[in-house]
Amino acid sequence: MKRERCWVWFRGGLNQKSHWEGGFYATTDEQEGVLIQHGHYRDTRVPAWRVTQQEPSDPHAAPEIPANAVWKII
């Protein structure tokens, strides 16, 4: 298991743009995806394309979502 600080991609809602949000910890293990943890959110497992360990230069630039993404909402 590996635990690192990370930024997570959030899709915007009615009054908010889509954005990267920092302050999370990501844990990778043998299970699919990445377990993310933050004091203000419930621990959850998300696809790896939603997580980055490097601070994004543009907080509103979307990540590249693979065509065969596991939890892609259509």
N, CA and C atoms as a LAMMPS dump frame, in Angstrom:
ITEM: TIMESTEP
0
ITEM: NUMBER OF ATOMS
222
ITEM: BOX BOUNDS ff ff ff
-5.0000000000000000e+02 5.0000000000000000e+02
-5.0000000000000000e+02 5.0000000000000000e+02
-5.0000000000000000e+02 5.0000000000000000e+02
ITEM: ATOMS id mol type element x y z
1 1 1 N 0.835 -1.191 0
2 1 2 C 0 0 0
3 1 3 C 0.871 1.241 0
4 2 1 N 0.425 2.238 -0.728
5 2 2 C 1.15 3.497 -0.823
6 2 3 C 0.161 4.63 -0.575
7 3 1 N 0.478 5.541 0.345
8 3 2 C -0.418 6.657 0.686
9 3 3 C 0.307 7.964 0.393
10 4 1 N -0.308 8.832 -0.435
11 4 2 C 0.292 10.103 -0.838
12 4 3 C -0.753 11.214 -0.837
13 5 1 N -0.278 12.442 -0.673
14 5 2 C -1.161 13.598 -0.844
15 5 3 C -1.542 13.691 -2.312
16 6 1 N -2.768 14.161 -2.588
17 6 2 C -3.202 14.24 -3.978
18 6 3 C -4.266 15.306 -4.185
19 7 1 N -4.597 15.52 -5.444
20 7 2 C -5.701 16.373 -5.884
21 7 3 C -6.698 15.478 -6.586
22 8 1 N -7.984 15.77 -6.393
23 8 2 C -9.055 14.948 -6.968
24 8 3 C -9.929 15.822 -7.863
25 9 1 N -10.324 15.284 -9.016
26 9 2 C -11.184 15.99 -9.971
27 9 3 C -12.646 15.861 -9.558
28 10 1 N -13.318 17.012 -9.425
29 10 2 C -14.748 17.051 -9.113
30 10 3 C -15.495 17.689 -10.271
31 11 1 N -16.549 17.045 -10.687
32 11 2 C -17.409 17.619 -11.723
33 11 3 C -18.29 18.665 -11.055
34 12 1 N -18.426 19.81 -11.67
35 12 2 C -19.188 20.906 -11.095
36 12 3 C -20.67 20.617 -10.983
37 13 1 N -21.312 21.41 -10.143
38 13 2 C -22.746 21.29 -9.948
39 13 3 C -23.449 22.528 -10.461
40 14 1 N -24.594 22.832 -9.911
41 14 2 C -25.387 23.973 -10.368
42 14 3 C -24.661 25.303 -10.194
43 15 1 N -23.99 25.49 -9.069
44 15 2 C -23.353 26.777 -8.792
45 15 3 C -21.839 26.677 -8.694
46 16 1 N -21.261 25.638 -9.285
47 16 2 C -19.827 25.43 -9.155
48 16 3 C -19.255 24.844 -10.442
49 17 1 N -18.088 25.352 -10.86
50 17 2 C -17.398 24.805 -12.023
51 17 3 C -16.699 23.508 -11.641
52 18 1 N -16.439 22.663 -12.634
53 18 2 C -15.627 21.471 -12.404
54 18 3 C -14.228 21.931 -12.019
55 19 1 N -13.592 21.18 -11.112
56 19 2 C -12.286 21.644 -10.62
57 19 3 C -11.506 20.528 -9.924
58 20 1 N -10.209 20.772 -9.782
59 20 2 C -9.34 19.921 -8.978
60 20 3 C -9.382 20.444 -7.558
61 21 1 N -9.451 19.551 -6.586
62 21 2 C -9.454 19.956 -5.182
63 21 3 C -8.358 19.194 -4.446
64 22 1 N -7.545 19.934 -3.699
65 22 2 C -6.441 19.342 -2.954
66 22 3 C -6.854 18.971 -1.543
67 23 1 N -5.857 18.519 -0.77
68 23 2 C -6.109 18.179 0.625
69 23 3 C -6.505 16.737 0.851
70 24 1 N -6.433 15.916 -0.17
71 24 2 C -6.798 14.511 -0.064
72 24 3 C -5.56 13.649 0.112
73 25 1 N -5.77 12.454 0.604
74 25 2 C -4.745 11.419 0.636
75 25 3 C -5.237 10.277 -0.23
76 26 1 N -4.351 9.758 -1.083
77 26 2 C -4.688 8.645 -1.966
78 26 3 C -3.918 7.415 -1.526
79 27 1 N -4.615 6.294 -1.466
80 27 2 C -3.988 5.025 -1.127
81 27 3 C -4.231 4.056 -2.264
82 28 1 N -3.156 3.463 -2.75
83 28 2 C -3.278 2.448 -3.79
84 28 3 C -2.968 1.087 -3.176
85 29 1 N -3.691 0.101 -3.641
86 29 2 C -3.498 -1.271 -3.168
87 29 3 C -3.861 -2.216 -4.304
88 30 1 N -4.119 -3.481 -3.991
89 30 2 C -4.413 -4.454 -5.036
90 30 3 C -5.801 -4.285 -5.641
91 31 1 N -6.677 -3.517 -5.023
92 31 2 C -8.02 -3.293 -5.558
93 31 3 C -7.985 -2.269 -6.687
94 32 1 N -9.013 -2.287 -7.51
95 32 2 C -9.1 -1.36 -8.635
96 32 3 C -9.353 0.058 -8.139
97 33 1 N -8.786 1.042 -8.808
98 33 2 C -8.996 2.432 -8.452
99 33 3 C -8.09 2.882 -7.325
100 34 1 N -8.431 4.059 -6.766
101 34 2 C -7.642 4.689 -5.717
102 34 3 C -8.579 5.05 -4.563
103 35 1 N -8.192 4.706 -3.357
104 35 2 C -8.972 5.075 -2.18
105 35 3 C -8.57 6.497 -1.799
106 36 1 N -9.542 7.428 -1.772
107 36 2 C -9.234 8.806 -1.385
108 36 3 C -9.833 9.092 -0.013
109 37 1 N -9.097 9.885 0.771
110 37 2 C -9.521 10.225 2.124
111 37 3 C -9.315 11.713 2.363
112 38 1 N -10.261 12.311 3.07
113 38 2 C -10.23 13.734 3.417
114 38 3 C -11.117 13.903 4.643
115 39 1 N -10.761 14.796 5.518
116 39 2 C -11.526 14.997 6.737
117 39 3 C -12.951 15.477 6.534
118 40 1 N -13.251 16.115 5.386
119 40 2 C -14.592 16.647 5.128
120 40 3 C -15.442 15.757 4.232
121 41 1 N -14.876 14.645 3.775
122 41 2 C -15.595 13.754 2.867
123 41 3 C -15.532 12.319 3.378
124 42 1 N -16.446 11.507 2.936
125 42 2 C -16.446 10.082 3.246
126 42 3 C -15.338 9.417 2.419
127 43 1 N -14.628 8.471 3.007
128 43 2 C -13.616 7.719 2.267
129 43 3 C -14.31 7.015 1.106
130 44 1 N -13.683 7.076 -0.057
131 44 2 C -14.287 6.45 -1.225
132 44 3 C -13.218 6.018 -2.205
133 45 1 N -13.577 5.106 -3.097
134 45 2 C -12.661 4.621 -4.123
135 45 3 C -13.101 5.228 -5.455
136 46 1 N -12.147 5.837 -6.143
137 46 2 C -12.438 6.502 -7.413
138 46 3 C -11.491 5.964 -8.478
139 47 1 N -11.823 6.175 -9.758
140 47 2 C -10.92 5.73 -10.818
141 47 3 C -9.626 6.55 -10.783
142 48 1 N -8.541 5.948 -11.2
143 48 2 C -7.223 6.591 -11.142
144 48 3 C -7.159 7.869 -11.971
145 49 1 N -7.937 7.98 -13.054
146 49 2 C -7.867 9.181 -13.884
147 49 3 C -8.377 10.417 -13.147
148 50 1 N -9.094 10.259 -12.04
149 50 2 C -9.605 11.394 -11.267
150 50 3 C -8.605 11.913 -10.239
151 51 1 N -7.443 11.267 -10.123
152 51 2 C -6.49 11.584 -9.069
153 51 3 C -5.133 11.931 -9.666
154 52 1 N -4.476 12.961 -9.114
155 52 2 C -3.107 13.292 -9.506
156 52 3 C -2.308 13.668 -8.268
157 53 1 N -1.025 13.319 -8.272
158 53 2 C -0.158 13.669 -7.153
159 53 3 C 0.532 15.008 -7.364
160 54 1 N 0.446 15.565 -8.575
161 54 2 C 1.054 16.858 -8.881
162 54 3 C -0.02 17.928 -8.921
163 55 1 N 0.277 19.076 -8.334
164 55 2 C -0.698 20.167 -8.328
165 55 3 C -0.978 20.613 -9.762
166 56 1 N -2.236 20.619 -10.181
167 56 2 C -2.573 21.038 -11.543
168 56 3 C -2.27 22.516 -11.76
169 57 1 N -1.72 22.856 -12.928
170 57 2 C -1.415 24.254 -13.236
171 57 3 C -2.701 25.052 -13.456
172 58 1 N -3.732 24.411 -13.983
173 58 2 C -5.038 25.045 -14.175
174 58 3 C -6.062 24.242 -13.368
175 59 1 N -6.61 24.83 -12.298
176 59 2 C -7.537 24.076 -11.449
177 59 3 C -8.855 23.698 -12.124
178 60 1 N -9.124 24.242 -13.317
179 60 2 C -10.378 23.926 -14.014
180 60 3 C -10.167 23.11 -15.285
181 61 1 N -8.918 22.722 -15.573
182 61 2 C -8.637 21.9 -16.757
183 61 3 C -8.961 20.446 -16.44
184 62 1 N -9.843 19.88 -17.22
185 62 2 C -10.292 18.5 -16.984
186 62 3 C -9.187 17.493 -17.286
187 63 1 N -9.187 16.373 -16.568
188 63 2 C -8.23 15.315 -16.876
189 63 3 C -8.638 14.604 -18.164
190 64 1 N -7.727 13.835 -18.728
191 64 2 C -8.073 13.028 -19.896
192 64 3 C -8.772 11.76 -19.411
193 65 1 N -10 11.595 -19.822
194 65 2 C -10.792 10.442 -19.383
195 65 3 C -10.686 9.362 -20.453
196 66 1 N -10.188 8.187 -20.093
197 66 2 C -10.053 7.12 -21.084
198 66 3 C -11.408 6.681 -21.641
199 67 1 N -11.402 6.22 -22.876
200 67 2 C -12.647 5.78 -23.518
201 67 3 C -13.271 4.606 -22.762
202 68 1 N -12.452 3.776 -22.159
203 68 2 C -12.974 2.616 -21.434
204 68 3 C -12.893 2.814 -19.926
205 69 1 N -13.107 4.046 -19.461
206 69 2 C -13.041 4.363 -18.037
207 69 3 C -14.017 3.508 -17.238
208 70 1 N -13.594 3.059 -16.069
209 70 2 C -14.395 2.139 -15.269
210 70 3 C -15.666 2.789 -14.736
211 71 1 N -15.558 3.969 -14.1
212 71 2 C -16.728 4.594 -13.487
213 71 3 C -17.169 5.83 -14.253
214 72 1 N -17.034 5.801 -15.528
215 72 2 C -17.425 6.95 -16.338
216 72 3 C -18.946 7.05 -16.381
217 73 1 N -19.464 8.237 -16.022
218 73 2 C -20.915 8.461 -16.054
219 73 3 C -21.279 8.998 -17.432
220 74 1 N -22.224 8.336 -18.072
221 74 2 C -22.607 8.743 -19.435
222 74 3 C -23.845 9.599 -19.375
